């Protein structure tokens, strides 16, 4: 059984560790930072009226969690075997359980090894976030947040609507955004514009953002995700803090990976604030704190 506390990776190295697992003929990876533990299957209570991929509920040390059958999500046949595993995940401040065919290893890689697939290559119902190049084998990184969101049949940002900040004069401040998810990038941009921030610049990965900073920047505050191809948000922050021009730049991490156990990683590289997706209302309040 794997427990997240078994692995400690220094923040800001532009590396990550992924749990490699299999479903049918596919090989997948998930960031260790999203994995709480890996266990053998437990007795499951079916839930009526749920999608086929929602297999039911399990109880683990007094906590009830929903099990998502990943082979069903991606449309491959599955026969239960002794190799089956449950991956207990935590992201967006909530826990989910993925049932997979087998877990084989944990591997350390660089974000530079991850490519973002184009629209034609995304496949698997548009759920592919990235592809890891490892010699003769490709490891697929799925958008696990999107899977959990669609199966829960709710808008994870709906509960934040009541906290949306009223518009005010914020037009004299320039905000840069580094976020690889098109859905979240659009949400952040629209929310900033609604609040009155209209001088915005965005990047699809940390490397593009860093190159722009290297060329010179009028940025008043950076909002960055953690998980991004080429360069992650923590390494981006570390590199910026090494540049005298950006030692005082306010940097806000907006990520599904923020938790009490992982918050120290951002603090260690000089992040000013860390906000868990989907607290979009709190994001605007935090930006206001640093630039107004």
ABEGO torsion letter per residue (X at the ends): XBBAAABBBBBGAGBBBBBBBBBEABBBBBBAAABABBBBBBBBBBBBGBBAABAEBBBBGGBBBBBBBAAAAAGBBBBBBAABBBBBBBBGGBBBBBBBABBABBBBBBAAABBBBBAAAAEGGGABABBBBBEABBBBBBBAAAAAAAAAGBBAAAAAAAABBBBBBAAABBBBBBBABAAAAAAAAAAAAAAGBABBBBBABAAAAAAAAAAEBABABBBBBABBBGBBAAAAAAAAAABAAAAABBBBBBBAABBAAAAAAAAAAGBABBBBOABAAAAAAAAAAAAX
